[in-house]
Amino acid sequence: MSVIQYVASDAGTFPEDAYFLDPRHIDELTSEWEFESLAQDAALDYFDNHDGWESDWPLDIELFIDGESIGVFAVEMEHVPRFSARKKQETAQ
């Protein structure tokens, strides 16, 4: 299993400020799509666990596999609208 780390562009430098993702099997057959998926996982981890919600998105996230950079990924955050409703009190006429 490979050690997967990342650094967000507004959070510092590698290795001092790197965050860890769960280890995964990475080898020379790993596709670009899988690395993009890892960058999305890193963005979600950063947002949920490391105050990433305070950041100005999009962010650049650099991925490291076993201490070696595999690239910088531009990650955009998509906003999902959520709605709530409550019945209004009727006013007397």
DSSP file (Angstrom, degrees, kcal/mol; ACC not computed):
  #  RESIDUE AA STRUCTURE BP1 BP2  ACC     N-H-->O    O-->H-N    N-H-->O    O-->H-N    TCO  KAPPA ALPHA  PHI   PSI    X-CA   Y-CA   Z-CA
    1    1 A M              0   0    0      0, 0.0     2,-0.3     0, 0.0    24,-0.2   0.000 360.0 360.0 360.0 141.0    0.0    0.0    0.0
    2    2 A S  E     -A   24   0A   0     22,-3.4    22,-1.2    20,-0.1     2,-0.5  -0.668 360.0-120.8 -93.6 146.0    1.2    3.5   -0.9
    3    3 A V  E     -     0   0A   0     -2,-0.3    63,-3.1    20,-0.2     2,-0.5  -0.758  30.9-160.4 -83.1 124.2    1.3    6.4    1.5
    4    4 A I  E     +AB  21  65A   0     17,-0.6    17,-2.6    -2,-0.5     2,-0.3  -0.937  17.1 165.6-114.7 124.0   -0.8    9.2    0.1
    5    5 A Q  E     -AB  20  64A   0     59,-2.6    59,-3.0    -2,-0.5     2,-0.3  -0.887  11.1-169.1-130.2 161.8   -0.4   12.8    1.2
    6    6 A Y  E     -AB  19  63A   0     13,-2.1    13,-2.6    -2,-0.3     2,-0.4  -0.988  11.9-153.9-148.7 158.5   -1.5   16.1    0.0
    7    7 A V  E     - B   0  62A   0     55,-1.8    55,-2.5    -2,-0.3     2,-0.3  -0.998  17.1-139.6-132.6 129.0   -1.0   19.8    0.5
    8    8 A A  E >   - B   0  61A   0     -2,-0.4     3,-2.3     9,-0.3     4,-0.4  -0.655  25.2-118.7 -85.1 146.1   -3.5   22.5   -0.3
    9    9 A S  T 3  S+     0   0    0     51,-2.5     3,-0.3     1,-0.3    -1,-0.1   0.748 113.6  44.2 -59.8 -25.8   -2.2   25.7   -1.9
   10   10 A D  T 3  S+     0   0    0     50,-0.2    -1,-0.3     1,-0.2    49,-0.0   0.265 105.9  64.9-100.7  13.3   -3.3   27.9    1.0
   11   11 A A  S <  S-     0   0    0     -3,-2.3     2,-0.3     1,-0.3    -2,-0.2   0.375 102.8 -96.7-120.9   4.9   -2.2   25.5    3.8
   12   12 A G        -     0   0    0     -4,-0.4    -1,-0.3    -3,-0.3     2,-0.3  -0.882  48.0 -48.8 125.1-153.2    1.6   25.3    3.6
   13   13 A T     >  -     0   0    0     -2,-0.3     4,-3.0     5,-0.0     5,-0.2  -0.819  60.2 -64.0-130.3 164.1    4.3   23.1    2.1
   14   14 A F  T  4 S+     0   0    0     -2,-0.3    -7,-0.0     1,-0.2    -2,-0.0  -0.729 105.4   4.6 -89.1 140.4    5.4   19.5    1.9
   15   15 A P  T >4 S+     0   0    0      0, 0.0     3,-1.3     0, 0.0    -1,-0.2  -0.994 125.7  53.7 -95.9  -7.1    6.2   17.6    4.1
   16   16 A E  T 34 S+     0   0    0      1,-0.3    -2,-0.2     0, 0.0    -4,-0.0   0.866 121.3  29.6 -57.2 -41.0    5.6   19.8    7.2
   17   17 A D  T 3< S+     0   0    0     -4,-3.0    -9,-0.3     2,-0.1    -1,-0.3   0.156  89.6 130.1-109.0  17.7    2.0   20.7    6.4
   18   18 A A    <   -     0   0    0     -3,-1.3     2,-0.3    -5,-0.2   -11,-0.2  -0.455  43.4-149.2 -77.3 144.9    0.9   17.6    4.5
   19   19 A Y  E     -A    6   0A   0    -13,-2.6   -13,-2.1    -2,-0.1     2,-0.3  -0.792  15.8-125.2-107.3 155.6   -2.3   15.7    5.3
   20   20 A F  E     -A    5   0A   0     -2,-0.3     2,-0.3   -15,-0.2   -15,-0.2  -0.783  15.3-162.8-105.2 144.0   -2.7   12.0    4.9
   21   21 A L  E     -A    4   0A   0    -17,-2.6   -17,-0.6    -2,-0.3     3,-0.1  -0.746  47.0 -75.0-108.1 166.5   -5.4   10.0    3.0
   22   22 A D  E     -     0   0A   0     -2,-0.3    -1,-0.1     1,-0.1   -20,-0.1  -0.370  61.1 -99.3 -59.8 138.4   -6.1    6.3    3.6
   23   23 A P  E     +     0   0A   0      0, 0.0     2,-0.3     0, 0.0   -20,-0.2  -0.268  48.4 178.8 -59.9 145.8   -3.3    4.2    2.0
   24   24 A R  E     -A    2   0A   0    -22,-1.2   -22,-3.4    -3,-0.1     2,-0.7  -0.935  38.0 -92.7-142.4 164.2   -4.1    2.6   -1.4
   25   25 A H        +     0   0    0     -2,-0.3     2,-0.4   -24,-0.2   -22,-0.0  -0.738  49.2 173.2 -82.4 115.6   -2.5    0.5   -4.0
   26   26 A I        +     0   0    0     -2,-0.7     2,-0.2     4,-0.1    -2,-0.0  -0.988   7.3 147.7-124.6 132.0   -0.8    2.8   -6.5
   27   27 A D    >   -     0   0    0     -2,-0.4     3,-1.9   -25,-0.0    -2,-0.0  -0.814  64.0 -71.9-146.9-170.2    1.5    1.6   -9.3
   28   28 A E  T 3  S+     0   0    0      1,-0.3    -2,-0.0    -2,-0.2     0, 0.0   0.647 125.4  60.6 -66.7 -13.6    2.6    2.5  -12.9
   29   29 A L  T 3  S+     0   0    0      2,-0.1    -1,-0.3     0, 0.0     2,-0.2   0.469  73.7 119.8 -91.5  -2.0   -0.8    1.3  -14.1
   30   30 A T    <   -     0   0    0     -3,-1.9     2,-0.1     1,-0.1    -4,-0.1  -0.461  61.7-131.7 -66.0 129.9   -2.7    3.9  -12.1
   31   31 A S     >  -     0   0    0     -2,-0.2     4,-1.6     1,-0.1     3,-0.2  -0.346  15.0-114.6 -85.5 162.7   -4.7    6.1  -14.5
   32   32 A E  H  > S+     0   0    0      1,-0.2     4,-2.4     2,-0.2     5,-0.2   0.868 117.5  59.3 -59.5 -37.9   -4.9    9.9  -14.6
   33   33 A W  H  > S+     0   0    0      1,-0.2     4,-2.2     2,-0.2    -1,-0.2   0.895 103.1  51.5 -59.6 -40.6   -8.6    9.5  -13.7
   34   34 A E  H  > S+     0   0    0      2,-0.2     4,-2.1     1,-0.2    -1,-0.2   0.871 109.1  50.1 -66.1 -36.6   -7.7    7.8  -10.5
   35   35 A F  H  X S+     0   0    0     -4,-1.6     4,-2.2     2,-0.2    -1,-0.2   0.896 109.7  50.8 -67.7 -38.9   -5.3   10.6   -9.6
   36   36 A E  H  X S+     0   0    0     -4,-2.4     4,-1.9     2,-0.2    -2,-0.2   0.893 109.4  51.4 -63.1 -38.8   -8.0   13.1  -10.2
   37   37 A S  H  X S+     0   0    0     -4,-2.2     4,-2.3     2,-0.2    -2,-0.2   0.888 108.1  51.9 -64.1 -39.6  -10.3   11.1   -8.0
   38   38 A L  H  X S+     0   0    0     -4,-2.1     4,-2.6     2,-0.2    -2,-0.2   0.897 107.3  52.7 -62.3 -40.4   -7.6   11.2   -5.3
   39   39 A A  H  X S+     0   0    0     -4,-2.2     4,-2.2     2,-0.2    -2,-0.2   0.886 109.2  49.3 -63.3 -38.3   -7.4   15.0   -5.6
   40   40 A Q  H  X S+     0   0    0     -4,-1.9     4,-2.3     2,-0.2    -2,-0.2   0.903 110.4  50.4 -66.3 -41.1  -11.2   15.2   -5.1
   41   41 A D  H  X S+     0   0    0     -4,-2.3     4,-2.4     1,-0.2    -2,-0.2   0.902 110.3  50.6 -61.4 -40.8  -10.9   12.9   -2.1
   42   42 A A  H  X S+     0   0    0     -4,-2.6     4,-2.8     2,-0.2    -2,-0.2   0.906 108.8  51.4 -63.6 -41.8   -8.2   15.2   -0.7
   43   43 A A  H  X S+     0   0    0     -4,-2.2     4,-2.7     2,-0.2    -2,-0.2   0.913 110.6  48.1 -62.3 -43.0  -10.3   18.3   -1.3
   44   44 A L  H  X S+     0   0    0     -4,-2.3     4,-2.8     2,-0.2     5,-0.3   0.917 112.8  48.3 -64.3 -43.0  -13.2   16.7    0.6
   45   45 A D  H  X S+     0   0    0     -4,-2.4     4,-2.8     2,-0.2     5,-0.4   0.922 113.0  48.2 -61.2 -44.5  -10.9   15.7    3.5
   46   46 A Y  H  X S+     0   0    0     -4,-2.8     6,-2.1     2,-0.2     4,-1.6   0.920 114.3  46.1 -62.4 -44.6   -9.4   19.2    3.6
   47   47 A F  H  < S+     0   0    0     -4,-2.7     6,-0.8     5,-0.3     4,-0.2   0.933 121.4  36.3 -63.8 -47.2  -12.9   20.8    3.5
   48   48 A D  H  < S+     0   0    0     -4,-2.8    -2,-0.2    -5,-0.2    -1,-0.2   0.837 131.8  21.9 -77.9 -34.5  -14.4   18.5    6.2
   49   49 A N  H  < S+     0   0    0     -4,-2.8    -3,-0.2    -5,-0.3    -2,-0.2   0.537 122.4  43.2-117.3  -9.3  -11.4   18.0    8.6
   50   50 A H  S  < S-     0   0    0     -4,-1.6    -2,-0.1    -5,-0.4    -1,-0.1  -0.062 110.8 -93.6-135.5  35.4   -8.9   20.8    8.1
   51   51 A D  S >  S+     0   0    0     -4,-0.2     3,-1.9    -3,-0.1     4,-0.2   0.736  72.6 146.8  61.4  26.3  -11.0   24.1    7.9
   52   52 A G  G >   +     0   0    0     -6,-2.1     3,-1.5     1,-0.3    -5,-0.3   0.713  59.8  74.2 -64.5 -19.1  -11.1   24.0    4.1
   53   53 A W  G 3  S+     0   0    0     -6,-0.8    -1,-0.3    -7,-0.3     4,-0.1   0.707  91.8  57.0 -66.2 -17.7  -14.6   25.5    4.3
   54   54 A E  G <  S+     0   0    0     -3,-1.9    -1,-0.3    -7,-0.1    -2,-0.2   0.556  91.3  98.9 -85.8  -9.0  -12.8   28.8    5.2
   55   55 A S  S <  S-     0   0    0     -3,-1.5     2,-0.8    -4,-0.2     4,-0.1  -0.325  79.8-115.2 -80.0 158.9  -10.7   28.7    2.0
   56   56 A D        -     0   0    0      2,-0.1    -1,-0.1    -2,-0.1    -2,-0.1  -0.863  51.8-114.1 -92.6 111.4  -11.3   30.5   -1.2
   57   57 A W  S    S+     0   0    0     -2,-0.8     2,-0.2    -4,-0.1    19,-0.1  -0.630  87.7  61.9 -91.6 150.9  -12.0   27.9   -3.9
   58   58 A P  S    S-     0   0    0      0, 0.0     2,-0.3     0, 0.0    18,-0.2   0.459  73.7-176.8 -73.9 157.6  -10.8   26.8   -6.4
   59   59 A L  E     - C   0  75A   0     16,-2.3    16,-3.3    -2,-0.2     2,-0.5  -0.898  27.8-123.9-122.6 152.2   -7.6   25.5   -4.7
   60   60 A D  E     - C   0  74A   0     -2,-0.3   -51,-2.5    14,-0.2     2,-0.5  -0.860  28.1-167.3 -91.8 130.8   -4.5   23.8   -6.1
   61   61 A I  E     -BC   8  73A   0     12,-2.8    12,-2.8    -2,-0.5     2,-0.5  -0.981   7.2-153.8-122.6 123.4   -3.9   20.5   -4.3
   62   62 A E  E     -BC   7  72A   0    -55,-2.5   -55,-1.8    -2,-0.5     2,-0.3  -0.848  11.8-150.0 -98.3 127.8   -0.6   18.7   -4.8
   63   63 A L  E     -BC   6  71A   0      8,-2.2     7,-2.5    -2,-0.5     8,-0.8  -0.751   8.5-165.0 -97.7 142.9   -0.6   15.0   -4.3
   64   64 A F  E     -BC   5  69A   0    -59,-3.0   -59,-2.6    -2,-0.3     2,-0.5  -0.996   4.4-164.6-128.0 129.6    2.3   12.9   -3.0
   65   65 A I  E >  S-BC   4  68A   0      3,-2.7     3,-1.9    -2,-0.4   -61,-0.2  -0.968  82.0 -18.4-114.4 119.1    2.6    9.2   -3.3
   66   66 A D  T 3  S-     0   0    0    -63,-3.1    -1,-0.2    -2,-0.5   -62,-0.1   0.873 130.7 -51.1  50.5  41.3    5.3    7.7   -1.0
   67   67 A G  T 3  S+     0   0    0    -64,-0.3     2,-0.5     1,-0.2    -1,-0.3   0.371 116.1 111.3  84.1  -4.1    6.9   11.2   -0.7
   68   68 A E  E <   -C   65   0A   0     -3,-1.9    -3,-2.7     2,-0.0    -1,-0.2  -0.889  69.6-120.2-107.5 131.4    7.1   11.9   -4.4
   69   69 A S  E     -C   64   0A   0     -2,-0.5    -5,-0.2    -5,-0.2     3,-0.1  -0.456  23.5-176.1 -67.1 133.7    4.9   14.6   -6.1
   70   70 A I  E     -     0   0A   0     -7,-2.5     2,-0.2     1,-0.4    -1,-0.1   0.412  58.9 -68.0-107.9  -1.4    2.6   13.2   -8.8
   71   71 A G  E     -C   63   0A   0     -8,-0.8    -8,-2.2     2,-0.0     2,-0.5  -0.654  44.1 -83.5 139.9 167.3    1.2   16.6   -9.7
   72   72 A V  E     -C   62   0A   0    -10,-0.2     2,-0.4    -2,-0.2   -10,-0.2  -0.920  38.3-160.9-107.6 131.3   -0.8   19.7   -8.8
   73   73 A F  E     -C   61   0A   0    -12,-2.8   -12,-2.8    -2,-0.5     2,-0.6  -0.948  15.4-136.1-117.6 129.7   -4.5   19.5   -9.4
   74   74 A A  E     -C   60   0A   0     -2,-0.4     2,-0.5   -14,-0.2   -14,-0.2  -0.755  28.1-166.6 -81.6 120.7   -6.9   22.5   -9.7
   75   75 A V  E     -C   59   0A   0    -16,-3.3   -16,-2.3    -2,-0.6     2,-0.3  -0.947   6.4-163.9-118.2 124.7  -10.0   21.5   -7.6
   76   76 A E        -     0   0    0     -2,-0.5     2,-0.6   -18,-0.2   -33,-0.0  -0.803  15.6-133.9-103.2 147.0  -13.2   23.5   -7.8
   77   77 A M        -     0   0    0     -2,-0.3     2,-0.5   -34,-0.0   -20,-0.0  -0.887  14.9-149.5-102.0 126.2  -15.9   23.2   -5.2
   78   78 A E        -     0   0    0     -2,-0.6     2,-0.5     2,-0.0    -2,-0.0  -0.810  12.5-136.5 -94.4 131.6  -19.5   22.8   -6.5
   79   79 A H        -     0   0    0     -2,-0.5    -2,-0.0     1,-0.0     0, 0.0  -0.744  11.5-156.5 -89.0 131.4  -22.2   24.3   -4.4
   80   80 A V        -     0   0    0     -2,-0.5     2,-0.1     2,-0.0    -2,-0.0  -0.928  17.9-132.3-107.9 114.5  -25.3   22.2   -3.9
   81   81 A P        -     0   0    0      0, 0.0     2,-0.4     0, 0.0    -2,-0.0  -0.408  22.7-168.7 -68.1 140.0  -28.3   24.2   -3.0
   82   82 A R        -     0   0    0     -2,-0.1     2,-0.4     2,-0.0    -2,-0.0  -0.981   2.4-160.7-127.6 142.2  -30.4   22.9   -0.1
   83   83 A F        -     0   0    0     -2,-0.4     2,-0.3     2,-0.0     0, 0.0  -0.926   8.4-172.9-125.6 146.5  -33.8   24.2    0.8
   84   84 A S        -     0   0    0     -2,-0.4     2,-0.3     2,-0.0    -2,-0.0  -0.974   8.4-166.1-133.5 152.1  -35.9   24.0    3.9
   85   85 A A        -     0   0    0     -2,-0.3     2,-0.3     2,-0.0    -2,-0.0  -0.971   8.9-177.4-137.6 150.7  -39.5   25.1    4.4
   86   86 A R        -     0   0    0     -2,-0.3     2,-0.2     0, 0.0    -2,-0.0  -0.990  36.2-104.0-144.9 146.5  -41.8   25.8    7.2
   87   87 A K        -     0   0    0     -2,-0.3     2,-0.2     1,-0.1     3,-0.0  -0.479  36.9-125.5 -71.5 135.5  -45.4   26.8    7.2
   88   88 A K        -     0   0    0     -2,-0.2     2,-0.2     1,-0.1    -1,-0.1  -0.541  26.8-105.9 -79.9 146.0  -46.1   30.4    8.0
   89   89 A Q        -     0   0    0     -2,-0.2     2,-0.2     1,-0.1    -1,-0.1  -0.501  36.8-115.4 -69.2 137.2  -48.4   31.3   10.8
   90   90 A E        -     0   0    0     -2,-0.2     2,-0.3     1,-0.0    -1,-0.1  -0.554  28.4-133.7 -74.6 138.8  -51.7   32.6    9.5
   91   91 A T        -     0   0    0     -2,-0.2     2,-0.2     1,-0.1    -1,-0.0  -0.696  20.7-108.9 -93.8 146.6  -52.4   36.2   10.4
   92   92 A A              0   0    0     -2,-0.3    -1,-0.1     1,-0.1     0, 0.0  -0.487 360.0 360.0 -72.8 140.7  -55.7   37.4   11.9
   93   93 A Q              0   0    0     -2,-0.2    -1,-0.1     0, 0.0    -2,-0.0   0.417 360.0 360.0-110.7 360.0  -57.8   39.5    9.5
